[in-house]
């Protein structure tokens, strides 16, 4: 336990991934959980660099192929849900519009799990 919080996040990770699968099943463009998690991660933090986005996703799913991440971020940008700023070498991703209620709720859960890692206070 760190700061009064359990350091075993296995259940939290499984819950977040399972919820992403449920949301993905309801949407056409968002029919892949990776797309849901990309939107939730950017909603949780306002913006995410390529590296931080990949790290967040890998903390939930295990290894994420960079080509797969590029494909899904591109699909979200083409649909107008995600936008990219910064240079091609150092892109920063942010939501292009407010997320729907389900994605916003998932973002809150994700932020609880991943935010301590960003601050360096505990392992994901």
Residue pairs with C-beta under 8 A, 6 or more apart in sequence:
1 7
2 116
2 121
2 122
3 116
3 121
3 122
5 116
5 122
7 122
7 123
9 113
9 123
9 124
12 109
12 112
12 113
13 59
13 60
13 113
13 124
15 109
16 37
16 40
16 60
16 106
16 109
16 110
16 113
17 33
17 37
17 60
17 61
19 106
19 109
20 33
20 36
20 37
20 40
20 106
21 33
23 30
23 33
23 36
23 102
23 103
23 106
24 30
24 31
24 32
24 33
24 35
24 36
25 31
26 102
29 35
29 75
29 76
29 79
29 81
30 36
30 39
32 72
34 57
34 61
34 64
34 68
34 69
34 72
35 72
35 75
35 76
36 103
36 106
37 56
37 57
37 60
37 61
37 106
37 110
38 53
38 57
38 69
38 72
38 73
38 76
38 82
38 93
39 76
39 81
39 82
39 95
39 99
39 103
39 107
40 99
40 103
40 106
40 107
40 110
41 48
41 53
41 56
41 57
41 107
41 110
41 114
42 48
42 53
42 82
42 93
42 94
42 95
43 95
43 99
43 103
43 104
43 107
44 107
44 108
44 110
44 111
44 114
44 115
45 52
45 111
45 118
46 94
47 85
47 92
47 93
47 94
48 56
48 92
48 93
48 94
49 86
49 90
49 91
49 92
49 93
50 69
50 90
50 91
50 93
52 118
53 69
53 73
53 93
54 64
54 66
54 69
56 110
56 114
57 64
57 69
58 64
59 113
59 114
59 117
59 124
60 110
60 113
60 114
73 82
73 84
73 93
76 82
77 83
77 84
77 96
80 96
80 97
81 95
81 96
81 97
82 93
82 94
82 95
82 96
83 93
83 94
83 95
83 96
84 91
84 92
84 93
85 91
85 92
85 93
85 94
86 92
98 104
99 107
113 124
114 124
116 122
116 124
117 123
117 124
